[in-house]
């Protein structure tokens, strides 16, 4: 659905249609700013809020059926009639709090605590609504093995391929940061999070809705703070494993901010000990050749600063394959 919509938007833009007015001033933005996703999410949010009824019939997320011809006509009508509102929503950074990426977090933590059996202090940068801070409260089924609570409303089956240890995971602290955090317990927050899920991807929508149920049961602290300040303020804790985690958010940081986060982690890691270790666990894209990308689950641990790739996944976390374990 979104592939067709994006092609239609490009066609409309090239002939000087309404999308030119909507996107004026955004022509030279970088790929990482995801302007296309912002535009589609903005309109989806209007549909979810019930304020764009002419489009609801074509959005599966609210019970509609996509039609490229009639759906585009309705989409174009919304752009024309609500251009100011849509443009105001383009200023908001994407909030794809994709629950499908939780498997990479959870599996990576199991690898970690199998070797470092300490309670985990989990810190997430770019946490959005903080749904993945509750990764241990989702259910994972893989190769006949079961992980997580049996009554969880979020179930991954199959969750991954490859070996993951069945270690005891104890999370003592769940803290995240985001420059525009979303409260998943409010109606407004739920609409915002849902708006960035593609409307015809029913499994992703079901996972998100289940994760919101989990969020009501399991508290997490998501603060309005930038990644650099957040990481610089972190301290290690005796008798705990401190883990800094993020997924598909690195692209939204400037290169100086990426360097600053890495430097802060290196400085913190220099103070790590066997009884107060540090880990940096992430699922992020890595360029493979001039046009290709792969999404790696990689891990760096201190003391020592050793770094390795644990697995690979699709951008939304599916098709997760564990290729290495800690040794």
C-alpha positions as CSV (number, residue, x, y, z in Angstrom):
1,X,0.0,0.0,0.0
2,X,2.7,2.5,1.0
3,X,4.8,1.5,-2.0
4,X,1.9,2.5,-4.3
5,X,1.2,5.7,-2.4
6,X,4.8,6.8,-2.6
7,X,5.0,6.1,-6.3
8,X,1.8,8.1,-6.7
9,X,3.2,11.0,-4.6
10,X,6.3,11.0,-6.8
11,X,4.2,11.1,-10.0
12,X,2.0,13.9,-8.5
13,X,5.1,15.9,-7.5
14,X,6.7,15.6,-10.9
15,X,3.6,17.1,-12.6
16,X,3.4,19.9,-10.0
17,X,0.4,18.5,-8.0
18,X,-0.6,19.2,-4.4
19,X,2.4,17.3,-3.0
20,X,4.6,20.2,-4.2
21,X,2.8,22.5,-1.9
22,X,2.9,20.0,1.0
23,X,6.6,19.3,0.7
24,X,7.9,22.8,-0.1
25,X,11.0,23.5,2.0
26,X,11.7,19.8,2.4
27,X,13.2,19.1,-1.0
28,X,16.8,18.9,0.2
29,X,16.3,17.0,3.5
30,X,18.5,13.9,4.0
31,X,17.3,10.3,3.6
32,X,17.7,9.8,7.3
33,X,15.0,12.4,8.1
34,X,12.4,10.1,6.5
35,X,10.2,12.8,5.1
36,X,8.1,10.3,3.2
37,X,7.4,8.4,6.3
38,X,6.5,11.6,8.2
39,X,4.0,12.5,5.5
40,X,2.4,9.1,5.4
41,X,2.4,8.9,9.2
42,X,0.8,12.3,9.4
43,X,-2.1,11.3,7.1
44,X,-2.5,7.9,8.8
45,X,-2.8,9.7,12.1
46,X,-5.7,11.8,10.8
47,X,-7.4,8.6,9.7
48,X,-6.9,6.9,13.1
49,X,-8.3,10.0,14.9
50,X,-11.4,9.8,12.8
51,X,-10.9,13.2,11.2
52,X,-10.3,12.0,7.6
53,X,-13.4,9.8,7.0
54,X,-13.0,10.0,3.2
55,X,-9.8,7.9,3.6
56,X,-10.9,5.5,6.2
57,X,-12.6,3.2,3.7
58,X,-9.1,2.6,2.1
59,X,-7.0,2.0,5.3
60,X,-6.9,-1.6,6.6
61,X,-5.9,-0.3,10.0
62,X,-9.4,1.0,10.6
63,X,-11.2,-1.8,8.7
64,X,-10.9,-0.4,5.1
65,X,-9.6,-2.0,1.9
66,X,-6.8,-0.3,-0.1
67,X,-7.6,0.7,-3.7
68,X,-4.8,2.5,-5.6
69,X,-7.1,4.5,-7.8
70,X,-9.9,5.5,-5.4
71,X,-7.5,5.6,-2.4
72,X,-5.2,8.0,-4.1
73,X,-8.1,10.3,-5.0
74,X,-9.1,10.4,-1.3
75,X,-5.5,10.8,-0.2
76,X,-5.1,13.8,-2.6
77,X,-8.3,15.3,-1.3
78,X,-7.0,15.2,2.3
79,X,-3.8,16.8,1.3
80,X,-5.7,19.7,-0.5
81,X,-8.2,20.3,2.2
82,X,-5.8,20.0,5.2
83,X,-2.4,21.1,3.8
84,X,-1.6,23.4,6.8
85,X,-2.3,20.6,9.3
86,X,-0.3,18.0,7.3
87,X,2.7,20.4,7.0
88,X,2.7,21.1,10.7
89,X,2.9,17.4,11.3
90,X,5.9,17.0,9.0
91,X,8.0,18.9,11.7
92,X,7.7,15.9,14.0
93,X,10.4,13.2,13.8
94,X,9.2,9.7,13.1
95,X,8.1,7.6,16.0
96,X,8.3,4.0,14.8
97,X,8.4,2.2,18.1
98,X,8.6,-1.1,16.3
99,X,7.9,-3.9,18.7
100,X,9.2,-6.4,16.2
101,X,12.7,-5.3,17.0
102,X,12.3,-6.5,20.6
103,X,13.6,-10.0,19.7
104,X,17.0,-8.5,19.0
105,X,17.1,-6.8,22.3
106,X,15.8,-9.7,24.3
107,X,17.9,-12.3,22.6
108,X,21.0,-10.1,22.9
109,X,20.3,-9.7,26.6
110,X,20.0,-13.5,27.0
111,X,23.4,-13.9,25.3
112,X,24.8,-11.3,27.7
113,X,23.4,-12.5,31.0
114,X,24.3,-16.1,30.2
115,X,27.9,-14.9,30.5
116,X,27.4,-12.1,33.0
117,X,24.6,-13.3,35.3
118,X,23.8,-10.0,36.9
119,X,20.6,-7.9,37.2
120,X,20.3,-5.6,34.2
121,X,19.9,-1.9,34.1
122,X,18.4,-1.2,30.7
123,X,18.8,2.2,29.0
124,X,17.4,3.0,25.6
125,X,18.2,6.0,23.4
126,X,15.5,7.0,20.9
127,X,13.0,5.1,23.0
128,X,9.9,6.7,21.6
129,X,7.1,5.2,23.7
130,X,9.5,2.8,25.5
131,X,7.6,-0.3,24.4
132,X,10.8,-2.3,23.8
133,X,12.0,-1.5,27.3
134,X,9.4,-4.2,28.2
135,X,11.0,-6.8,25.8
136,X,11.2,-9.5,28.6
137,X,7.4,-9.4,29.0
138,X,6.8,-10.6,25.4
139,X,6.5,-14.3,24.4
140,X,9.1,-15.8,22.1
141,X,8.8,-19.2,20.4
142,X,11.9,-20.5,18.5
143,X,12.8,-24.1,17.5
144,X,10.6,-25.6,20.2
145,X,12.0,-23.4,22.9
146,X,9.8,-20.9,24.8
147,X,10.9,-17.6,26.3
148,X,9.0,-15.0,28.2
149,X,5.6,-15.2,30.0
150,X,3.0,-17.6,28.6
151,X,0.2,-15.1,29.0
152,X,1.8,-12.2,27.1
153,X,-0.4,-10.5,24.5
154,X,2.7,-10.1,22.3
155,X,3.8,-13.4,20.8
156,X,6.6,-14.0,18.3
157,X,6.3,-17.3,16.6
158,X,8.8,-18.0,15.2
159,X,10.9,-15.4,17.0
160,X,14.2,-16.2,15.4
161,X,16.5,-19.0,14.1
162,X,19.8,-19.9,15.7
163,X,20.8,-20.6,19.3
164,X,19.9,-18.4,22.2
165,X,20.6,-19.5,25.8
166,X,17.8,-19.9,28.2
167,X,19.4,-17.6,30.8
168,X,17.6,-16.0,33.8
169,X,17.0,-12.4,32.9
170,X,16.4,-9.9,35.7
171,X,15.8,-6.3,34.7
172,X,16.2,-4.0,37.7
173,X,15.7,-0.7,35.8
174,X,14.1,0.5,32.6
175,X,14.9,4.0,31.5
176,X,14.8,5.6,28.0
177,X,15.2,8.9,26.4
178,X,13.7,10.6,23.3
179,X,13.6,14.2,22.1
180,X,9.8,13.9,21.7
181,X,8.8,10.9,23.9
182,X,5.3,9.5,23.5
183,X,3.1,8.2,26.4
184,X,1.7,4.9,25.1
185,X,-1.0,5.0,27.9
186,X,-2.8,8.0,26.5
187,X,-5.2,7.9,23.5
188,X,-3.1,10.6,21.8
189,X,0.1,8.6,22.3
190,X,-1.5,5.4,21.0
191,X,-2.7,7.2,17.8
192,X,0.8,8.7,17.3
193,X,2.5,5.3,17.7
194,X,0.0,3.5,15.5
195,X,0.2,6.2,12.8
196,X,3.8,5.1,12.0
197,X,2.8,1.5,11.4
198,X,2.0,0.8,7.8
199,X,-1.8,0.4,7.6
200,X,-1.9,-2.9,5.8
201,X,0.7,-4.7,8.0
202,X,-1.8,-6.3,10.4
203,X,0.8,-8.3,12.3
204,X,2.7,-5.2,13.2
205,X,-0.5,-3.5,14.3
206,X,-1.4,-6.5,16.5
207,X,2.1,-6.5,18.1
208,X,1.8,-2.8,18.9
209,X,-1.6,-3.1,20.5
210,X,-0.4,-6.0,22.6
211,X,2.7,-4.1,23.7
212,X,0.5,-1.2,24.8
213,X,-1.3,-3.7,27.0
214,X,2.0,-4.8,28.5
215,X,3.0,-1.1,29.0
216,X,0.0,-0.7,31.3
217,X,1.3,-3.5,33.5
218,X,5.1,-2.8,33.4
219,X,6.3,0.7,34.2
220,X,9.2,2.3,32.4
221,X,10.7,5.8,32.6
222,X,11.1,7.6,29.2
223,X,12.5,11.0,29.6
224,X,12.5,14.0,27.2
225,X,16.3,14.2,26.6
226,X,18.7,14.0,23.8
227,X,20.9,10.9,23.4
228,X,24.2,12.7,24.0
229,X,23.1,14.2,27.4
230,X,21.4,11.0,28.4
231,X,24.5,8.8,27.8
232,X,26.9,11.3,29.3
233,X,24.9,11.3,32.6
234,X,25.0,7.5,32.9
235,X,26.9,5.8,35.8
236,X,27.8,2.2,36.4
237,X,26.3,0.3,39.3
238,X,28.1,-2.3,41.5
239,X,26.5,-5.7,41.1
240,X,24.6,-4.7,37.9
241,X,25.1,-5.1,34.2
242,X,24.4,-1.7,32.6
243,X,23.1,-2.0,29.0
244,X,22.6,0.8,26.5
245,X,20.4,-0.2,23.7
246,X,18.9,1.3,20.5
247,X,17.3,0.1,17.3
248,X,17.0,1.8,13.9
249,X,17.5,5.3,15.3
250,X,21.2,6.0,14.7
251,X,20.3,7.6,11.3
252,X,18.4,10.3,13.1
253,X,21.5,11.5,15.0
254,X,24.0,13.9,13.4
255,X,27.5,12.7,12.9
256,X,28.9,14.8,15.7
257,X,26.2,13.4,18.0
258,X,27.0,9.8,17.0
259,X,30.7,10.5,17.8
260,X,29.7,12.1,21.1
261,X,27.6,9.1,22.1
262,X,30.4,6.7,21.2
263,X,32.9,8.8,23.1
264,X,30.7,8.9,26.2
265,X,30.3,5.1,26.1
266,X,34.0,4.6,25.7
267,X,34.7,6.8,28.7
268,X,32.1,5.0,30.8
269,X,33.5,1.6,29.6
270,X,36.9,2.6,30.8
271,X,35.5,2.6,34.4
272,X,33.7,-0.7,34.0
273,X,34.8,-3.7,36.1
274,X,33.9,-7.4,36.3
275,X,31.3,-6.6,39.0
276,X,30.0,-3.4,37.2
277,X,30.2,-4.1,33.5
278,X,28.8,-2.1,30.6
279,X,27.3,-3.3,27.3
280,X,26.2,-1.5,24.1
281,X,23.6,-3.5,22.2
282,X,22.0,-2.3,19.0
283,X,20.1,-3.2,15.8
284,X,21.2,-0.8,13.2
285,X,21.8,-0.7,9.4
286,X,25.2,-1.1,7.9
287,X,26.0,-0.4,4.3
288,X,27.0,-3.3,2.1
289,X,28.2,-2.0,-1.2
290,X,27.0,1.1,-3.0
291,X,23.3,0.4,-2.7
292,X,22.8,-2.5,-0.2
293,X,22.2,-2.5,3.5
294,X,22.1,-5.2,6.2
295,X,20.7,-4.9,9.7
296,X,23.1,-6.2,12.3
297,X,22.6,-7.0,16.0
298,X,26.0,-6.1,17.4
299,X,27.4,-5.9,20.8
300,X,30.2,-4.2,22.6
301,X,31.1,-5.0,26.2
302,X,33.4,-3.5,28.8
303,X,35.8,-4.1,30.5
304,X,37.8,-4.6,27.4
305,X,35.6,-3.0,24.7
306,X,35.3,-6.2,22.7
307,X,32.8,-5.9,19.9
308,X,31.1,-8.6,17.8
309,X,28.1,-9.3,15.6
310,X,25.5,-11.5,17.2
311,X,23.0,-11.7,14.4
312,X,21.1,-10.2,11.5
313,X,17.5,-9.2,11.0
314,X,15.1,-7.4,8.7
315,X,14.5,-3.6,9.4
316,X,11.4,-4.3,11.5
317,X,13.1,-7.1,13.4
318,X,11.6,-10.0,11.5
319,X,13.7,-12.8,10.0
320,X,16.1,-12.5,13.0
321,X,19.0,-15.0,12.7
322,X,21.5,-15.4,15.4
323,X,24.9,-16.2,13.9
324,X,27.2,-16.0,16.9
325,X,27.2,-16.4,20.6
326,X,29.4,-15.0,23.4
327,X,32.3,-17.1,24.3
